[in-house]
Amino acid sequence: MEFHEYQELSKKTVDYPLLGPPRGRRVPWIYPALGLAGETGEIVEKVKKLVRDANLEVTLDQKNGIRDELGDLLWYMAQMATGLGISLDEVATSNLAKLSSRSLRGTVRGQGDSR
């Protein structure tokens, strides 16, 4: 599946409030932004339990659970991008260009988005 296909198909499952100021336009990307934080936390909790309980040995059920949470993260990312008028293809292409530039300049390691 291509990113643009996923983005289009996933829009059909949107069922959340278009949050925003009481008066004026609604903002379709706020709720997905909050969802990104929540889903990221769920993934981190699963990894934390692998560290605490399983010495990082991942069973098929745990792997599938993380895969499902990553899918939820992708869904929220797609909805936020859609709400901002950004395609996931654009997100992926831009990210690869940024990472390639860092690699060429020897700044993959380090801190900050502008490195």
FISEMAR-803518 format. One record per residue (C-alpha): residue in three letters; x negated, y negated, z negated. Coordinates in steps of 0.5 Angstrom, whole numbers, padded with zeros to 4 digits, always signed. Layout:
BEGIN
alaXYZ;...
***
This chain:
BEGIN
met+0000+0000+0000;glu-0002-0007+0002;phe-0002-0013-0004;his+0003-0017+0000;glu+0007-0011+0001;tyr+0007-0010-0007;gln+0008-0017-0008;glu+0015-0017-0004;leu+0017-0010-0006;ser+0016-0012-0014;lys+0020-0019-0013;lys+0026-0014-0012;thr+0025-0012-0019;val+0025-0019-0023;asp+0030-0020-0028;tyr+0027-0025-0033;pro+0029-0033-0034;leu+0026-0038-0030;leu+0023-0042-0036;gly+0022-0049-0036;pro+0024-0056-0039;pro+0032-0057-0041;arg+0032-0062-0035;gly+0029-0061-0029;arg+0026-0056-0025;arg+0025-0049-0027;val+0018-0046-0027;pro+0018-0039-0025;trp+0011-0037-0027;ile+0011-0038-0034;tyr+0015-0032-0036;pro+0010-0028-0032;ala+0004-0031-0035;leu+0006-0029-0042;gly+0008-0022-0040;leu+0000-0022-0037;ala-0002-0023-0044;gly+0003-0018-0047;glu+0001-0012-0042;thr-0007-0014-0043;gly-0006-0013-0051;glu-0002-0006-0049;ile-0008-0004-0045;val-0013-0006-0051;glu-0009-0002-0056;lys-0010+0004-0052;val-0017+0003-0051;lys-0018+0002-0058;lys-0015+0008-0060;leu-0019+0012-0055;val-0025+0009-0059;arg-0022+0010-0066;asp-0019+0017-0065;ala-0022+0020-0059;asn-0029+0018-0059;leu-0028+0015-0052;glu-0026+0022-0049;val-0020+0021-0045;thr-0014+0026-0044;leu-0010+0026-0037;asp-0004+0023-0041;gln-0008+0018-0044;lys-0011+0016-0037;asn-0004+0016-0034;gly-0001+0012-0040;ile-0007+0007-0038;arg-0005+0007-0031;asp+0002+0005-0033;glu+0000-0001-0037;leu-0005-0003-0031;gly+0001-0002-0026;asp+0005-0007-0031;leu+0000-0012-0031;leu+0000-0012-0024;trp+0007-0013-0024;tyr+0006-0019-0028;met+0000-0022-0024;ala+0004-0021-0018;gln+0010-0025-0021;met+0006-0030-0023;ala+0002-0031-0016;thr+0009-0031-0013;gly+0012-0036-0017;leu+0006-0041-0016;gly+0006-0039-0008;ile+0000-0035-0008;ser-0001-0029-0005;leu-0004-0023-0008;asp-0008-0022-0002;glu-0011-0029-0003;val-0013-0027-0010;ala-0017-0021-0008;thr-0020-0025-0002;ser-0022-0031-0006;asn-0024-0026-0012;leu-0029-0022-0008;ala-0032-0028-0005;lys-0033-0031-0012;leu-0037-0025-0014;ser-0041-0024-0008;ser-0043-0031-0008;arg-0045-0030-0016;ser-0049-0023-0013;leu-0053-0027-0008;arg-0055-0032-0013;gly-0056-0027-0019;thr-0051-0030-0023;val-0047-0024-0024;arg-0049-0024-0031;gly-0048-0030-0036;gln-0042-0034-0038;gly-0037-0039-0035;asp-0033-0039-0028;ser-0037-0044-0025;arg-0044-0040-0025;
***
